[in-house]
């Protein structure tokens, strides 16, 4: 059990490392594709990759289980990424980054409300969140002036809430013991179905020549196969093993990894504010992960202490 939990933490860390570098590939692809095109193509590639890797069928499911899969596809694929992309057209990217970093906090609230027997709030979680949020703000704004846009910032909040409910649906799906790859594939299927009605409202071009460019092809493969197929499997596995709240805490590391990646790959300078923000993010993660010692034995209502 301890070994599997360690694997779950490593899976969450691996996922965040990859997800935090996807902005580089997206930045290149935006020269030829619209944000919605990139989103749809990457999940089509991800679904196809999972189908090839594991062609087995999920098996018979109930209506309730299918609703959970549909909810996960809607919240974690369609709503989250669409709301994020639309929010970026109205407000500053730094605003969106800070708001989305609150996803662990929203997740903890949703899990606490709907899964009362799962993970409880501790003082250190809130304290760690505030410290990490301060660090993320320093990295995101980095000396720039804060400019609020009610519509764009509200859409970013909705995206963070969508991710929180995605974590809740994953928590429920994990109770049925389905294979993680098949779960992820079913979620992708629903996510793509919910994306289809939104495509006519965004810029979509039927220009296949764009795929011939090596930089476009390779970055789409990275986003589809790596960031979508592999990373959603590892993330869903982490949520299944260590729980949605602990998994989402690793989101605090996202801006830190982004700073390192931009420094190494794009030769962007690392400012003193970014260094301070990195320290605060790491401190917030450590504090949030801290588990207070429980005093006294916890005894089940139906069992005597000597039976535990």
C-alpha angles and dihedrals in degrees: 000000000000090000093051091050090051088051089050092055091048090049091052091048093048091050094051091048091056095040091050091059097047091091089074092057091042091051090056094045094050088073089070107016136050118240092253092049090053091048095050095043094049093054093045088055090045093051092048091049092052091047091054093043094049114014094172119117121249091234132227115339134184126241090254091054092049089051089054091051091047091048091050092049092048097046103033101038113018105028099034097051096036093050090047092051094046091046090056089059091058106034140028119286089234090058091051091047093053094046093048089050086067089069092103090055093048089046092053091051094049093046091047091052099044104027104040095167093057124068124349131209119261128188091246093059093059093040091049091048092054092049092047091046090054090051093047090050091053091050095043099046096029095180098326121125119263111246118184124207112185096206097043094043091047091052089052089052089052089051091053090048089049090056090049091055090045087059090050092052090049090051090055094043090052090063091069095059098231117163109269096231092053091046091052092048092052090049090051090051092056092042091056091046091054091047094055097074090050096054097081090058093058137055110282123165128190094219108134092177088080090071091060093070107097094222091053095045095047095045092048090051089050092051095041102039101026108029096032113027100032100030097047088051092050092044093049089048091052092050090049094050107035100019134252097276097053092042093053092052087076088068085080087072094056098089090044092055090044091056091050093046094049090049094050102035103029099028091233114164120252109228126208089249090056091051091050090046090051091053091050093048092051091045091050091051093050093047093047091050093052112112115209113227114254117228117218130011122290109229125195116238091235099044136063119238093249090056094060 
